[in-house]
Amino acid sequence: MADLSWRKSSFSTGANNDCVEIAPAPGGLIRLRESDDPARVVTTTPTVWAALLVALKAGRVPF
């Protein structure tokens, strides 16, 4: 997975490096990771990712 182009969330700011990162993956998949634990990667589809973003923006996902 070292060849993936990881991007940090625009909400990831500040002195700590606890950032969500996302990368497009082969086969149209999406990979997500926490920057402080880059070896742990979650793989999802664009449909599931879009549904999660909609739910987050609507406040339907508790933090």
GUDOBA-579856 format. One record per atom (N, C-alpha, C): atom name; residue in three letters; x, y, z; residue number from 0. Coordinates in steps of 0.05 Angstrom, whole numbers, plus 5000, padded with zeros to 4 digits. Each point is the difference from the previous one (the first is absolute). Layout:
BEGIN
+------+------+------+-------+------+-----+
! site ! code ! east ! north !   up ! pos !
+------+------+------+-------+------+-----+
!   CA !  ALA !    X !     Y !    Z ! NUM !
...
+------+------+------+-------+------+-----+
This chain:
BEGIN
+------+------+------+-------+------+-----+
! site ! code ! east ! north !   up ! pos !
+------+------+------+-------+------+-----+
!    N !  MET ! 5016 !  4976 ! 5000 !   0 !
!   CA !  MET ! 4984 !  5024 ! 5000 !   0 !
!    C !  MET ! 5017 !  5025 ! 5000 !   0 !
!    N !  ALA ! 5026 !  4997 ! 4999 !   1 !
!   CA !  ALA ! 5017 !  5023 ! 5000 !   1 !
!    C !  ALA ! 4998 !  5016 ! 4974 !   1 !
!    N !  ASP ! 4989 !  4988 ! 4979 !   2 !
!   CA !  ASP ! 4998 !  5014 ! 4975 !   2 !
!    C !  ASP ! 4974 !  5017 ! 4997 !   2 !
!    N !  LEU ! 4984 !  5000 ! 5021 !   3 !
!   CA !  LEU ! 4975 !  5016 ! 4999 !   3 !
!    C !  LEU ! 5006 !  5029 ! 5006 !   3 !
!    N !  SER ! 4984 !  5017 ! 4989 !   4 !
!   CA !  SER ! 5003 !  5029 ! 5004 !   4 !
!    C !  SER ! 4981 !  5009 ! 5022 !   4 !
!    N !  TRP ! 5010 !  5001 ! 5025 !   5 !
!   CA !  TRP ! 4983 !  5006 ! 5023 !   5 !
!    C !  TRP ! 4996 !  5030 ! 5002 !   5 !
!    N !  ARG ! 4975 !  5009 ! 5007 !   6 !
!   CA !  ARG ! 4994 !  5028 ! 5005 !   6 !
!    C !  ARG ! 4988 !  5003 ! 5028 !   6 !
!    N !  LYS ! 5007 !  5021 ! 5014 !   7 !
!   CA !  LYS ! 4990 !  5005 ! 5026 !   7 !
!    C !  LYS ! 4974 !  5016 ! 4998 !   7 !
!    N !  SER ! 4983 !  4995 ! 5020 !   8 !
!   CA !  SER ! 4975 !  5016 ! 5002 !   8 !
!    C !  SER ! 5006 !  5029 ! 5004 !   8 !
!    N !  SER ! 4984 !  5017 ! 4988 !   9 !
!   CA !  SER ! 5003 !  5029 ! 5004 !   9 !
!    C !  SER ! 4994 !  5008 ! 5029 !   9 !
!    N !  PHE ! 4987 !  4983 ! 5015 !  10 !
!   CA !  PHE ! 4994 !  5005 ! 5028 !  10 !
!    C !  PHE ! 5023 !  4992 ! 5018 !  10 !
!    N !  SER ! 5020 !  4987 ! 4989 !  11 !
!   CA !  SER ! 5023 !  4991 ! 5016 !  11 !
!    C !  SER ! 5021 !  5022 ! 5002 !  11 !
!    N !  THR ! 4998 !  5015 ! 5021 !  12 !
!   CA !  THR ! 5019 !  5022 ! 5005 !  12 !
!    C !  THR ! 5010 !  4998 ! 5028 !  12 !
!    N !  GLY ! 5019 !  5017 ! 5006 !  13 !
!   CA !  GLY ! 5010 !  5002 ! 5028 !  13 !
!    C !  GLY ! 5027 !  4986 ! 5003 !  13 !
!    N !  ALA ! 5009 !  4999 ! 5025 !  14 !
!   CA !  ALA ! 5026 !  4990 ! 5006 !  14 !
!    C !  ALA ! 5002 !  4970 ! 4999 !  14 !
!    N !  ASN ! 4978 !  4986 ! 5006 !  15 !
!   CA !  ASN ! 5001 !  4971 ! 5000 !  15 !
!    C !  ASN ! 4997 !  4989 ! 4972 !  15 !
!    N !  ASN ! 5008 !  4976 ! 4996 !  16 !
!   CA !  ASN ! 4998 !  4988 ! 4973 !  16 !
!    C !  ASN ! 4978 !  4980 ! 4998 !  16 !
!    N !  ASP ! 4980 !  5002 ! 5017 !  17 !
!   CA !  ASP ! 4977 !  4981 ! 4999 !  17 !
!    C !  ASP ! 4981 !  5009 ! 4978 !  17 !
!    N !  CYS ! 5005 !  4990 ! 4976 !  18 !
!   CA !  CYS ! 4986 !  5009 ! 4976 !  18 !
!    C !  CYS ! 4988 !  4977 ! 4985 !  18 !
!    N !  VAL ! 4977 !  5004 ! 4989 !  19 !
!   CA !  VAL ! 4988 !  4980 ! 4982 !  19 !
!    C !  VAL ! 5012 !  5005 ! 4972 !  19 !
!    N !  GLU ! 5008 !  4978 ! 4988 !  20 !
!   CA !  GLU ! 5011 !  5001 ! 4973 !  20 !
!    C !  GLU ! 4985 !  4982 ! 4982 !  20 !
!    N !  ILE ! 4997 !  5007 ! 4974 !  21 !
!   CA !  ILE ! 4985 !  4985 ! 4981 !  21 !
!    C !  ILE ! 5017 !  4997 ! 4974 !  21 !
!    N !  ALA ! 4997 !  4978 ! 4987 !  22 !
!   CA !  ALA ! 5014 !  4995 ! 4975 !  22 !
!    C !  ALA ! 4983 !  4983 ! 4981 !  22 !
!    N !  PRO ! 4999 !  5008 ! 4975 !  23 !
!   CA !  PRO ! 4987 !  4983 ! 4980 !  23 !
!    C !  PRO ! 5017 !  4975 ! 4996 !  23 !
!    N !  ALA ! 4988 !  4977 ! 4997 !  24 !
!   CA !  ALA ! 5014 !  4975 ! 4997 !  24 !
!    C !  ALA ! 4992 !  4986 ! 4974 !  24 !
!    N !  PRO ! 5016 !  4981 ! 4991 !  25 !
!   CA !  PRO ! 4993 !  4985 ! 4976 !  25 !
!    C !  PRO ! 4972 !  4987 ! 5002 !  25 !
!    N !  GLY ! 4987 !  4998 ! 4978 !  26 !
!   CA !  GLY ! 4973 !  4988 ! 4999 !  26 !
!    C !  GLY ! 4978 !  5019 ! 5008 !  26 !
!    N !  GLY ! 5006 !  5026 ! 5002 !  27 !
!   CA !  GLY ! 4980 !  5019 ! 5007 !  27 !
!    C !  GLY ! 4994 !  5001 ! 5030 !  27 !
!    N !  LEU ! 5016 !  4987 ! 5016 !  28 !
!   CA !  LEU ! 4996 !  5000 ! 5029 !  28 !
!    C !  LEU ! 5012 !  5025 ! 5013 !  28 !
!    N !  ILE ! 4993 !  5004 ! 5025 !  29 !
!   CA !  ILE ! 5010 !  5022 ! 5016 !  29 !
!    C !  ILE ! 5012 !  4989 ! 5025 !  29 !
!    N !  ARG ! 5024 !  5010 ! 5007 !  30 !
!   CA !  ARG ! 5013 !  4991 ! 5025 !  30 !
!    C !  ARG ! 5001 !  5024 ! 5019 !  30 !
!    N !  LEU ! 4996 !  4994 ! 5026 !  31 !
!   CA !  LEU ! 5000 !  5019 ! 5021 !  31 !
!    C !  LEU ! 5020 !  4991 ! 5022 !  31 !
!    N !  ARG ! 5013 !  5019 ! 5012 !  32 !
!   CA !  ARG ! 5017 !  4994 ! 5023 !  32 !
!    C !  ARG ! 5003 !  5024 ! 5019 !  32 !
!    N !  GLU ! 5008 !  4994 ! 5023 !  33 !
!   CA !  GLU ! 5007 !  5020 ! 5020 !  33 !
!    C !  GLU ! 5030 !  5005 ! 4999 !  33 !
!    N !  SER ! 5008 !  5025 ! 4997 !  34 !
!   CA !  SER ! 5028 !  5005 ! 4995 !  34 !
!    C !  SER ! 5019 !  4991 ! 5023 !  34 !
!    N !  ASP ! 4989 !  4998 ! 5025 !  35 !
!   CA !  ASP ! 5018 !  4991 ! 5021 !  35 !
!    C !  ASP ! 5001 !  4969 ! 5002 !  35 !
!    N !  ASP ! 4985 !  4986 ! 4982 !  36 !
!   CA !  ASP ! 5002 !  4971 ! 4998 !  36 !
!    C !  ASP ! 4997 !  4992 ! 4971 !  36 !
!    N !  PRO ! 5019 !  5007 ! 4983 !  37 !
!   CA !  PRO ! 4997 !  4997 ! 4971 !  37 !
!    C !  PRO ! 4999 !  4971 ! 4990 !  37 !
!    N !  ALA ! 5008 !  4981 ! 5017 !  38 !
!   CA !  ALA ! 4999 !  4972 ! 4992 !  38 !
!    C !  ALA ! 4972 !  4989 ! 5000 !  38 !
!    N !  ARG ! 4982 !  5013 ! 5015 !  39 !
!   CA !  ARG ! 4972 !  4991 ! 5002 !  39 !
!    C !  ARG ! 4984 !  5015 ! 4979 !  39 !
!    N !  VAL ! 4990 !  4985 ! 4980 !  40 !
!   CA !  VAL ! 4987 !  5013 ! 4978 !  40 !
!    C !  VAL ! 4972 !  4987 ! 4996 !  40 !
!    N !  VAL ! 4980 !  5017 ! 4995 !  41 !
!   CA !  VAL ! 4973 !  4990 ! 4995 !  41 !
!    C !  VAL ! 4995 !  5005 ! 4970 !  41 !
!    N !  THR ! 4989 !  4980 ! 4987 !  42 !
!   CA !  THR ! 4993 !  5001 ! 4972 !  42 !
!    C !  THR ! 4970 !  5001 ! 4996 !  42 !
!    N !  THR ! 4991 !  5018 ! 4983 !  43 !
!   CA !  THR ! 4971 !  5002 ! 4996 !  43 !
!    C !  THR ! 4994 !  5007 ! 4970 !  43 !
!    N !  THR ! 4975 !  5001 ! 4994 !  44 !
!   CA !  THR ! 4992 !  5007 ! 4973 !  44 !
!    C !  THR ! 4992 !  5030 ! 4999 !  44 !
!    N !  PRO ! 5000 !  5012 ! 4976 !  45 !
!   CA !  PRO ! 4990 !  5028 ! 4999 !  45 !
!    C !  PRO ! 4971 !  5003 ! 5009 !  45 !
!    N !  THR ! 4983 !  4981 ! 4996 !  46 !
!   CA !  THR ! 4972 !  5001 ! 5009 !  46 !
!    C !  THR ! 4998 !  5001 ! 5030 !  46 !
!    N !  VAL ! 5015 !  4983 ! 5014 !  47 !
!   CA !  VAL ! 5000 !  5000 ! 5029 !  47 !
!    C !  VAL ! 5012 !  5025 ! 5011 !  47 !
!    N !  TRP ! 5022 !  5009 ! 4988 !  48 !
!   CA !  TRP ! 5014 !  5024 ! 5009 !  48 !
!    C !  TRP ! 4981 !  5024 ! 4998 !  48 !
!    N !  ALA ! 4986 !  5002 ! 4977 !  49 !
!   CA !  ALA ! 4981 !  5022 ! 4996 !  49 !
!    C !  ALA ! 4978 !  5000 ! 5021 !  49 !
!    N !  ALA ! 4989 !  4976 ! 5006 !  50 !
!   CA !  ALA ! 4979 !  4997 ! 5020 !  50 !
!    C !  ALA ! 5010 !  5009 ! 5028 !  50 !
!    N !  LEU ! 5025 !  4993 ! 5006 !  51 !
!   CA !  LEU ! 5011 !  5008 ! 5026 !  51 !
!    C !  LEU ! 5003 !  5030 ! 5001 !  51 !
!    N !  LEU ! 5010 !  5012 ! 4979 !  52 !
!   CA !  LEU ! 5002 !  5030 ! 5000 !  52 !
!    C !  LEU ! 4973 !  5013 ! 5004 !  52 !
!    N !  VAL ! 4980 !  4990 ! 4986 !  53 !
!   CA !  VAL ! 4973 !  5012 ! 5003 !  53 !
!    C !  VAL ! 4990 !  4997 ! 5029 !  53 !
!    N !  ALA ! 5004 !  4977 ! 5012 !  54 !
!   CA !  ALA ! 4992 !  4995 ! 5028 !  54 !
!    C !  ALA ! 5016 !  5018 ! 5019 !  54 !
!    N !  LEU ! 5025 !  5003 ! 4996 !  55 !
!   CA !  LEU ! 5016 !  5018 ! 5017 !  55 !
!    C !  LEU ! 4991 !  5029 ! 4998 !  55 !
!    N !  LYS ! 4996 !  5009 ! 4976 !  56 !
!   CA !  LYS ! 4991 !  5028 ! 4996 !  56 !
!    C !  LYS ! 4972 !  5005 ! 5012 !  56 !
!    N !  ALA ! 4984 !  4979 ! 5000 !  57 !
!   CA !  ALA ! 4973 !  5003 ! 5011 !  57 !
!    C !  ALA ! 4999 !  4996 ! 5030 !  57 !
!    N !  GLY ! 5023 !  4993 ! 5012 !  58 !
!   CA !  GLY ! 5001 !  4996 ! 5029 !  58 !
!    C !  GLY ! 4988 !  4973 ! 5009 !  58 !
!    N !  ARG ! 4999 !  4981 ! 4982 !  59 !
!   CA !  ARG ! 4988 !  4974 ! 5007 !  59 !
!    C !  ARG ! 5021 !  4980 ! 5010 !  59 !
!    N !  VAL ! 5025 !  5008 ! 5001 !  60 !
!   CA !  VAL ! 5021 !  4982 ! 5010 !  60 !
!    C !  VAL ! 5011 !  5012 ! 5025 !  60 !
!    N !  PRO ! 4997 !  4986 ! 5023 !  61 !
!   CA !  PRO ! 5010 !  5011 ! 5025 !  61 !
!    C !  PRO ! 5031 !  4999 ! 5001 !  61 !
!    N !  PHE ! 5011 !  5019 ! 5014 !  62 !
!   CA !  PHE ! 5030 !  5000 ! 5003 !  62 !
!    C !  PHE ! 5007 !  4992 ! 5028 !  62 !
+------+------+------+-------+------+-----+
